[in-house]
């Protein structure tokens, strides 16, 4: 939104009409004094109308320069296309036992981490990034930071767990992290197989919370359509990982985000690379005070040229 960072300087513009009145009075007094000396009056007429008007032009140029300087000091800002306001991006990664399935190489979790690194590397310099991980509970793996390398380093340190899937808790914590820095766009990117079976918040409750906080959630479903063996219980019976696309679609739909289905690790990487184009951005408020200072300098140079250059008032 357009505005001024230091609007008090604009009060000085009120003095310009006062200067005009003072100048007008001074001109009248000078003209009256000149009429009392016939020789001076004749000399003034001999200079011609252009010579008589030139002082007015010089004064007008000085006033214009003063007005431009005052506006520049008020530091005007306008939203410029092509310059983007930074976005807070939080990656929420499922590290539960089902993410140890090997239908993605080497595992679902490692493929997700590799794809997430692609997204982090493509964020804009003004963006902040953070990472939340969840299994039976949720925790922060990397707090929101503009230090992309540090966030990627923390991402590399994420390890899989054998717990259940507290998807709702992970999403709620991700929304809280994204909302921790005010006056920025916030986006949560959730990567999971969607099969929530633990935690305090249900996926639907967490999605409603994200909608209340106006945080869109982009969900990426990772997993095969058919159940995949993710491990074995103590008795040796196989444990299967399933992909719950319905839950992930519902989260995206509720929050105003979008759902992506990852077929394999290759398409997963492509999805994450393309997500940088999906992140909503607004034009960044940019200071244009330099334009007004440059204009003031140009006007003052013109005033000096008229006063002292060719065709100057004084011979």
C-alpha positions in Angstrom: 0.0 0.0 0.0 1.3 3.4 -0.9 2.2 5.8 1.9 4.9 7.7 3.6 7.4 6.5 6.2 8.0 10.0 7.7 4.8 11.9 7.0 5.6 14.7 9.4 7.9 16.2 6.8 4.8 17.0 4.6 3.8 19.6 7.1 6.5 21.8 5.6 4.5 22.0 2.4 2.1 24.3 4.2 4.9 26.9 4.3 5.0 27.2 0.5 1.9 29.3 0.2 3.2 31.5 2.9 6.5 32.0 1.0 4.4 32.9 -2.1 2.5 35.6 -0.2 5.7 37.0 1.2 7.3 37.0 -2.3 4.3 38.7 -3.8 4.4 41.4 -1.1 8.1 42.0 -1.7 7.6 42.3 -5.4 4.9 44.9 -4.9 7.0 46.9 -2.6 10.0 46.8 -4.9 7.8 47.9 -7.9 6.5 50.8 -5.9 10.0 51.9 -4.9 11.1 51.6 -8.5 8.4 54.0 -9.7 9.8 56.8 -7.6 12.9 56.8 -9.6 12.1 57.4 -13.2 15.5 56.4 -14.5 15.2 53.0 -12.8 11.8 52.5 -14.2 12.9 53.3 -17.7 15.8 50.9 -17.3 13.4 48.2 -16.2 11.2 48.7 -19.2 14.2 48.6 -21.5 15.0 45.1 -20.3 11.8 43.9 -21.8 9.0 41.7 -20.4 11.1 38.5 -20.4 13.7 40.1 -18.1 10.9 41.2 -15.7 9.3 37.8 -15.6 12.6 35.9 -15.1 12.8 36.5 -11.3 9.3 35.0 -10.9 10.5 31.9 -12.8 13.5 31.5 -10.6 11.4 31.8 -7.4 8.9 29.2 -8.8 11.8 26.8 -9.5 13.1 27.2 -5.9 9.7 26.4 -4.5 9.3 23.4 -6.7 12.7 22.1 -5.5 11.7 22.7 -1.9 8.5 20.8 -2.3 10.3 17.9 -3.9 12.8 17.8 -1.1 10.1 17.8 1.5 8.2 14.9 -0.2 11.5 13.0 -0.5 12.2 13.5 3.2 8.7 12.1 3.9 10.0 8.8 2.3 7.2 7.8 0.0 6.6 4.1 -0.7 4.6 2.5 -3.4 4.1 -1.2 -4.2 6.2 -2.1 -7.2 5.6 -5.0 -9.5 8.6 -7.2 -9.9 9.7 -6.7 -6.3 8.1 -9.2 -3.9 7.3 -9.0 -0.3 8.9 -11.8 1.6 6.9 -14.9 2.6 7.1 -17.1 5.7 7.2 -20.7 4.4 7.0 -23.6 6.9 7.6 -27.1 5.7 5.7 -29.7 7.8 7.3 -33.2 7.4 5.8 -36.5 8.4 8.5 -38.6 10.2 6.3 -41.3 11.4 6.9 -45.0 10.9 4.9 -45.1 7.7 7.4 -42.7 6.1 10.0 -45.4 6.3 8.3 -47.3 3.5 10.6 -47.9 0.5 8.2 -47.3 -2.4 10.3 -44.1 -2.7 14.0 -44.5 -2.8 15.7 -44.8 -0.4 12.6 -44.1 1.8 9.6 -41.9 1.6 11.2 -39.6 4.2 14.5 -39.2 2.5 12.9 -38.5 -0.8 10.7 -35.9 0.9 13.8 -34.3 2.4 15.6 -34.1 -0.9 12.6 -32.5 -2.6 12.2 -30.1 0.3 15.8 -28.9 -0.2 14.9 -28.1 -3.8 12.1 -25.8 -2.6 14.2 -24.1 0.0 17.0 -23.4 -2.5 14.5 -21.7 -4.8 13.0 -19.3 -2.3 13.5 -15.6 -2.7 16.1 -13.8 -0.6 13.4 -12.0 1.4 11.6 -15.2 2.3 11.8 -16.9 5.7 11.7 -20.7 6.1 11.2 -23.1 8.9 10.7 -26.8 9.4 8.2 -28.7 11.6 8.4 -32.5 12.0 5.8 -34.8 13.5 5.1 -38.4 14.4 3.4 -39.3 17.7 3.9 -35.6 18.5 5.1 -32.5 16.8 8.3 -30.4 17.2 10.3 -27.7 15.5 13.3 -28.9 13.5 14.2 -25.3 12.3 12.7 -22.1 13.4 11.7 -19.4 10.9 14.9 -17.8 9.6 16.2 -16.0 6.5 19.3 -18.2 6.8 18.5 -20.7 4.2 21.7 -22.7 4.6 21.0 -23.2 8.3 17.5 -24.4 7.6 18.7 -26.9 5.0 21.3 -28.1 7.5 18.6 -28.7 10.1 16.5 -30.5 7.4 19.4 -32.9 6.7 19.4 -33.8 10.4 15.8 -34.9 10.4 15.5 -38.6 11.1 12.6 -41.0 10.9 10.8 -42.4 14.0 8.7 -45.4 14.7 5.7 -43.5 16.2 2.2 -43.0 14.9 1.1 -40.0 12.8 0.0 -36.9 14.7 -0.9 -35.0 11.5 -3.2 -32.5 13.1 -0.6 -31.6 15.8 2.1 -31.1 13.1 -0.1 -28.9 11.0 -1.2 -26.8 14.0 2.4 -26.2 15.0 3.3 -25.3 11.4 0.5 -22.7 11.3 1.7 -21.2 14.6 5.3 -21.0 13.3 4.2 -19.4 10.0 2.1 -16.9 12.0 4.9 -16.0 14.4 6.2 -13.1 12.3 3.5 -10.5 11.7 2.7 -8.5 8.5 4.0 -11.2 6.1 2.4 -13.7 3.8 2.3 -17.2 5.5 2.3 -20.5 3.7 2.5 -24.1 5.1 3.6 -27.0 2.9 2.5 -30.3 4.4 4.1 -33.5 3.2 2.6 -36.7 4.5 0.9 -39.9 3.6 -2.1 -38.3 5.3 -3.0 -41.2 7.6 -3.4 -39.3 10.9 -3.9 -41.7 13.9 -2.5 -39.8 16.9 -2.2 -36.4 18.6 -4.3 -33.8 20.3 -5.7 -32.1 17.2 -7.5 -33.9 14.4 -6.5 -33.0 10.8 -9.9 -31.3 10.3 -9.4 -29.2 13.5 -5.9 -28.1 12.4 -7.2 -27.2 9.0 -9.9 -25.0 10.5 -7.3 -23.4 12.7 -5.2 -22.6 9.6 -8.2 -21.1 7.9 -8.9 -18.9 10.9 -5.3 -17.7 10.8 -5.6 -17.1 7.0 -2.7 -19.5 6.3 -3.1 -21.5 3.1 -1.8 -25.1 3.3 -0.4 -26.9 0.3 -0.5 -30.6 0.8 1.7 -33.2 -0.9 0.7 -36.8 -0.7 3.6 -39.2 -0.7 2.8 -42.9 -1.1 1.6 -45.6 -3.4 -2.1 -46.2 -4.1 -1.7 -49.7 -2.8 -0.6 -50.5 0.9 3.2 -50.8 1.2 5.0 -52.7 4.0 6.6 -50.1 6.2 8.0 -52.4 8.9 7.1 -55.3 11.2 5.7 -55.4 14.7 7.4 -57.3 17.6 5.6 -60.4 16.6 6.9 -60.2 13.1 3.7 -59.3 11.4 4.0 -56.8 8.6 2.8 -53.2 9.2 1.5 -51.4 6.1 1.6 -47.7 5.1 -1.3 -46.3 3.2 -1.9 -43.0 1.4 -4.9 -41.1 2.7 -5.5 -38.6 -0.2 -8.9 -37.7 1.0 -7.6 -36.1 4.2 -4.9 -34.2 2.4 -7.3 -32.9 -0.2 -9.7 -31.8 2.5 -6.9 -29.8 4.3 -5.9 -28.0 1.1 -9.6 -27.3 0.2 -10.4 -25.9 3.7 -7.4 -23.6 3.9 -7.4 -22.3 0.3 -4.3 -24.3 -0.7 -3.8 -27.0 -3.3 -3.2 -30.7 -3.2 -0.4 -32.4 -5.1 -0.1 -36.2 -5.7 3.4 -37.4 -5.8 3.7 -40.6 -7.9 7.4 -41.2 -7.2 10.5 -39.4 -6.0 11.0 -37.8 -9.4 7.6 -36.2 -9.5 7.9 -35.3 -5.8 11.0 -33.2 -6.6 9.2 -31.6 -9.6 6.2 -30.7 -7.4 8.4 -29.1 -4.8 10.3 -27.2 -7.4 7.0 -25.9 -8.9 5.6 -24.9 -5.5 7.8 -21.8 -5.4 5.6 -20.4 -8.3 2.4 -21.2 -6.4 3.4 -19.3 -3.2 1.2 -16.2 -3.1 3.2 -13.0 -3.2 2.4 -9.2 -3.2 4.3 -6.3 -4.6 6.8 -5.0 -2.1 6.4 -1.5 -0.8 9.5 0.3 -2.1 10.9 3.7 -1.2 10.9 6.2 -4.2 12.4 9.1 -2.2 15.4 9.1 -4.5 13.1 10.1 -7.4 12.1 13.2 -5.6 15.6 14.1 -4.5 16.8 13.6 -8.1 13.9 15.8 -9.3 14.9 18.5 -6.8 18.5 18.5 -7.9 17.4 18.8 -11.6 15.2 21.8 -10.8 18.0 23.5 -8.8 20.5 23.0 -11.7 17.9 24.5 -14.1 17.5 27.5 -11.7 21.3 28.0 -11.6 21.6 27.8 -15.4 18.9 30.5 -15.8 20.4 32.7 -13.1 24.1 32.3 -14.1 24.2 30.7 -17.5 23.5 32.0 -21.0 20.8 34.6 -20.9 21.4 35.2 -17.2 19.7 38.1 -15.4 22.9 39.9 -14.6 25.3 40.7 -17.5 
